Amino acid sequence: MGAAEDVALVRRGYEAFNTGDMDTLTELFEESASWHTPGRSSLAGDHEGRDATLAYFGQLGGQTGGTVRAELLHLAGDGDGCVIAIHHNTGERDSKHLDVDCCIVFELKDGRITDGREHFGDLYAWDEFWS
C-alpha cells in the first residue's frame, strides 16, 4: 500500500472511533496490534493485542458517557507504512472538560494498523482529566 491508501485507512479509523463503530475498528487493526498511551492515569500503558486496544478505546467512550472525540486536523503518510495523525481531543467527565491536542504515530502493514503511539501536547491535562 502507498501513502494515500495508508492515510485513507487511518482516516477511516478516526471516523469509526468517533462513531463507536467497533466492527470497522476490528477490521482495521491487526489481531496482534499494540497501542501505547503515555502518562500516569489509569488508562496509561501498553495495550497489547487488538482486543486490549479496543477495550482501551471503549474505556475512553465509557468513562465520558460517549462524549470523547478526536477531531482530525492533519494526516501524513510516508508510503512505507507510517502515518502521522494530529487531532484535537475533547470530552466531558465528572464535570471536567478535556481539551488537548494529540499526535499519533501509526504503523501499518498489509493494510492493517499494527501499532499506535499517542503523544499529547499537554500530558498533564490529559492525566488530570482521567484522574
N, C-alpha and C positions, 0 to 999 in steps of 0.2 A: 504494500500500500504506500502511496505517496503522501506528501504533506496535506494536500487538500482532503483526501479521504480520512486521514487521521484526525484532522481538525473537525470534519463533519461528524465523526463518531463521537468525539468529546462534546461537541455542541448538543448532539442528541442525548448524551448522558446528563447534561445540565437540564435540559427540558424534562427528562424523566425524573430527575431528582426533585425539581421544583413542583412537579405534579404528583409526586409519590408513586410513580409508575415502576413498581418493583420488578415486574416482568421484563421490561426493557432493560433495567439496570442488570438484572440477572443475565440477560443475553449479552450485554456489552462487556461484562467483567469475566475474565478467565477464572476458572474454578480456584486456582492457586494464587489469585491476586492478593496483594497486600496493600494496606493503607496506613499512613503514618501521620499522626497528629501530635504536634509539639505541645508543651505546656505542663501544667500541674493539676489541671482539672480532672475530674473523674473520667472524662472522655479521652484524655490524652493517652498516647501509647501507640504501639504497633498492633494493628488488626490484621491477623494472618488468615488468609483464605477469603473467598468471596462471601461466604456466609457471615463471617465476622465483620467484614467491611459493610455489608448491607445491614447488619444488626446495628452497627455504629450509626449509619445514616438514619435508621429507624429511631434510634435514641434522640438524634437531633430533632426530628419531627415530633416525637412523642413528648419530649420534655418542654417543647414550646407550643404544644397544642396545635401543631401543624403550621405555625407562623414563620418558621425559619425559611429564608430564601437566599439564593445565591444569584445575584444579578450579574450576568456575564458581561464583562466590559471589553475583553480582548482575548483572542486566541492566536497562537503562532505555533506552527509545526516545522520541524527541521527536515522532514522527509526520511528520517532514519529512526522513526518510532518514538520520538519525543514530542510532546505538545505542552506548551506553557499556557496556562489559563489564568487570567486576572479577573476577579469578581469582587462584588461587594456583598457582604453578609448582613442581613437584618433578621430580627426576630424579637419575640416578646416572651418573657418567662418570669414568673414571680415578681411582677411589677418592675422588671429590669428590661432595658431596651438594648438589643445587640445592634451595633453599627460599626463594622470593622471591614477593612479590605483584606483580601487574601489572594495569594498566588499558589497555584497547584502545579506541580511538575508531574505530568502523566507519562508513563512508559507504556507503549503498546507493542503487541506482537501478533501477527496473523489476524489483524482486525479485531483485537480484543484488548481491553485495558489489563495490564499486568501489575501496575504499581501506581500509587498516588501519594505524593508528599505535599502536605499543606504547609504554607509559610504565611503567617499573619502579620499584617502591618502594625498591629498593636496586640501582641500576645497577652499582655496584662489585661486588656479589656476583654479579650476572648475568655481567658481564665476566670475573670471576675463574673462574667455573665453566667458561666456554668457552675459557679461555686454555690 
